[in-house]
Amino acid sequence: VHLVESGGGLVQAGGSLRLSCVGSGFTFDDYVISWFRQAPGKQRELVAAITRGGSTNYADSAKGRFTISRDNAANTMYLQMNSLKPEDTAVYYCNARRQFLPAYDYWGQGTQVTVSS
């Protein structure tokens, strides 16, 4: 099983980035796919999630700025991040959690997002 993130980088405040996460080795359609992030010295937090049916959930900090989406045929999910702020600086991780029992749970290796002021 693999989850591989890409798309991180350095961007100025107000800019945009699009993160991608490609999954392999599991039935992508059966999983809730989420993005988490972890800033230095802070706990990992949920940013956004999308179910196999396309229902989405966002952290308050992401609402109105970030959009999560998935392409089940390509085993890929995306996080479009607009109007980025310095406080969005973190390592972003994608997560896949099976919606049925057993609830398998997989993580990517993370991608760094740095927003300069």
C-alpha positions, 0 to 999 in steps of 0.5 A: 500500500502506498500513498504518495503526496506531491505539489508542496513548495514555497509560496507567498502569502495570497498564493495558491498550491495544489496538492495531489495524493496518489494511492496504490495497493488498495481499493481507493473507492472504499476509503474516506480520503483526508488531508491532515497537516502538522506545523512545528510544535503542534499536533496533526490536525484535519484539514479536509476530508472527502467520502467515497460518495463525494461528501466533504468536510473542512476545518474552519481554517480551510473553509472558503479557501481550500477545496478537496476533490478525488478522482476514483478512476485515477486513485488520486485526490487533490487539495486546492489551496487558495489565499494561502496564509503563513499559518498554513505552513506545515507538512501536509499528509494524505490519509486513507481510511476504509469506510467499512470494517476492518477500518484500515488506515494508511498515511502518506509520507507528507509534503512540505508547504511553506507560505512566506509573508 
